Amino acid sequence: MLWKNTESGYSLVGKLLHWVLAIFIISQIGLGLYLQYAKIGVADLYLYGWHKAFGMMAFSLIFLRIFWRLSTASPQPLGAQTFQAKLAISLHRLLYLLMVVIPLSGWIASSASGFPMSYFNLFPLPAIAPVSEPVETAFFAIHDVAGKLLIVVLALHMAGALQRHFIKRDATLRRMWF
């Protein structure tokens, strides 16, 4: 159960990827909202660098998670295939899509702004779009809307997990925990 899922539970690798990404994503949402709505001074500009660097780290982990997810079967779902089960599958697919779209749109928008990006000032990240105000505006809008959609999808994901744990009292949440 260390490397591969079983029919009844998730592997340690799957659990670690899930919870590490959960921490990254929730932290990035918090930092992103702070940067969007707080009055940022010149002394706080380093926070944009952190947001970008942690976003790129999460982006890398997303692809590791997708590779892992495709390389091992998921445990059997608990309970009947109901509307809730189909909704959960759709939400998971949307989560994966948003976990790729959000950092990618942020990278494109940052590239289009003309400001160089670096990974924690250790090495530069290549620009993946030409400097262009319309591209910058469009992709920051995508980044913003996708981020807000992610908040809604995460709330539904967490509500579903808590509902299954506290109301249905099944092992869905327990088998994703350590």
C-alpha positions in Angstrom: 0.0 0.0 0.0 3.1 2.3 -0.1 3.3 2.8 -3.9 0.1 1.6 -5.4 -3.6 2.0 -4.5 -5.5 -1.1 -3.5 -9.2 -1.8 -4.2 -10.0 -0.6 -0.6 -7.6 2.3 -0.1 -5.1 4.9 -1.3 -1.3 4.4 -1.2 1.0 6.5 0.9 2.2 8.3 -2.3 -1.4 9.2 -3.2 -2.2 10.5 0.2 1.0 12.5 0.4 0.3 14.1 -3.0 -3.3 14.8 -2.1 -2.5 16.6 1.2 0.7 18.4 0.1 -1.2 19.8 -2.9 -4.2 20.6 -0.7 -1.8 22.7 1.5 -0.2 24.3 -1.5 -3.5 25.2 -3.1 -5.2 26.6 0.0 -2.1 28.6 0.7 -1.9 29.9 -2.8 -5.6 30.9 -2.7 -5.0 32.8 0.5 -1.9 34.5 -0.8 -3.6 35.2 -4.2 -6.6 36.8 -2.6 -4.4 38.9 -0.3 -2.4 40.1 -3.3 -5.6 40.9 -5.2 -7.4 42.8 -2.5 -4.8 44.2 -0.1 -3.0 47.4 -0.6 0.4 46.1 -1.5 3.4 48.5 -1.1 6.8 48.3 -2.7 8.1 46.5 0.3 5.6 43.7 -0.2 6.4 43.0 -3.9 8.4 39.9 -2.9 5.0 38.3 -2.2 4.3 38.2 -5.9 7.5 36.3 -6.4 6.5 33.8 -3.7 3.1 33.4 -5.2 4.7 32.7 -8.6 7.4 30.3 -7.2 5.0 28.3 -5.1 2.5 28.3 -8.0 5.2 26.7 -10.2 6.1 24.2 -7.5 2.4 23.2 -7.3 2.3 23.1 -11.1 5.1 20.6 -11.0 3.4 18.5 -8.3 0.2 18.5 -10.3 1.9 16.7 -13.2 3.5 14.3 -10.8 0.0 13.7 -9.3 -1.6 13.2 -12.7 1.2 10.8 -13.7 0.7 8.9 -10.5 -3.1 8.9 -10.9 -2.9 7.5 -14.4 -0.4 4.8 -13.3 -2.4 3.3 -10.5 -6.1 2.3 -10.3 -8.3 4.2 -7.9 -9.9 2.4 -5.0 -13.5 1.2 -5.5 -16.0 3.9 -4.7 -17.9 3.3 -1.5 -21.7 3.0 -1.8 -24.0 3.0 -4.8 -23.3 4.9 -8.0 -25.7 7.8 -7.2 -25.9 11.4 -8.4 -23.5 12.3 -5.6 -20.9 9.8 -6.9 -21.3 11.1 -10.4 -21.0 14.7 -9.1 -17.8 13.7 -7.2 -16.2 12.3 -10.3 -17.1 15.5 -12.2 -15.7 17.7 -9.4 -12.4 15.7 -9.4 -12.0 16.1 -13.1 -12.7 19.8 -12.8 -10.2 20.1 -9.9 -7.5 18.5 -12.1 -8.3 20.9 -15.0 -8.2 23.9 -12.7 -5.0 22.7 -11.1 -3.4 22.9 -14.6 -5.2 26.0 -15.9 -4.6 28.3 -13.0 -0.8 28.1 -12.8 -0.5 28.0 -16.6 -2.7 31.1 -17.0 -0.7 32.9 -14.3 2.6 32.0 -16.1 1.3 33.1 -19.4 0.0 36.4 -17.9 3.2 37.0 -16.1 5.2 36.4 -19.2 3.0 38.7 -21.2 3.5 41.4 -18.6 7.2 41.5 -19.4 8.3 40.9 -15.8 10.8 38.1 -15.6 9.9 35.1 -13.4 12.3 33.1 -11.2 12.0 30.1 -9.0 12.7 31.5 -5.6 15.5 33.6 -7.1 17.4 30.3 -7.8 16.9 30.3 -11.6 14.9 32.1 -14.1 11.7 30.7 -15.6 11.3 31.1 -19.4 8.7 33.5 -20.7 6.0 31.4 -22.5 4.1 34.3 -24.1 5.2 37.5 -25.9 5.0 40.8 -24.1 1.4 41.9 -24.8 -1.1 43.9 -22.8 -4.1 42.2 -24.3 -2.6 38.7 -23.6 -1.7 39.8 -20.1 -5.2 41.1 -19.4 -6.9 38.1 -20.9 -4.8 35.5 -19.0 -5.0 37.3 -15.7 -8.8 37.3 -16.1 -8.7 33.6 -16.8 -6.4 33.1 -13.7 -8.8 35.1 -11.6 -12.0 33.5 -12.7 -10.5 30.0 -12.6 -9.2 30.7 -9.1 -12.7 31.8 -7.9 -14.2 28.7 -9.5 -11.6 26.6 -7.7 -12.7 28.0 -4.4 -16.3 26.8 -5.1 -15.2 23.4 -6.3 -12.9 22.9 -3.3 -15.8 23.9 -1.0 -18.0 21.3 -2.7 -15.2 18.7 -2.5 -14.7 19.3 1.2 -18.4 19.4 1.9 -18.9 16.1 0.1 -16.0 14.5 2.1 -17.4 15.8 5.4 -20.9 14.8 4.6 -19.7 11.2 3.8 -17.7 11.2 7.0 -20.1 12.7 9.5 -23.6 11.9 8.0 -23.1 8.8 5.9 -20.4 7.6 8.3 -18.5 5.7 5.6 -14.7 5.4 5.2 -14.3 7.8 2.2 -12.4 10.4 4.3 -10.6 7.9 6.5 -9.1 6.0 3.6 -7.6 9.3 2.2 -6.1 10.1 5.7 -3.0 8.5 7.1 
